[in-house]
């Protein structure tokens, strides 16, 4: 029924879907940290604590992100900017940033 090429393509597609799912979890964690930053002022600390935890490192690795200290610093900087992920990923925000 399936030949080897079809099986390989199906496996790669499943892996890509899993990576996107874990990337969505990372984006949700960033949004939660931004909300915490606006409400309590501790958003960068929250995302850093999560990213350095075992669960956070596992999620980052499954999303295709290296859970290094450099990545943690990048996540903290993103939270400090306070721009929600849905806005930051939108075309209008990208065009605004390029114009600035």
Helices and strands as residue ranges (DSSP letters): H 4-39, H 43-52, H 54-62, H 69-81, H 85-88, H 91-99
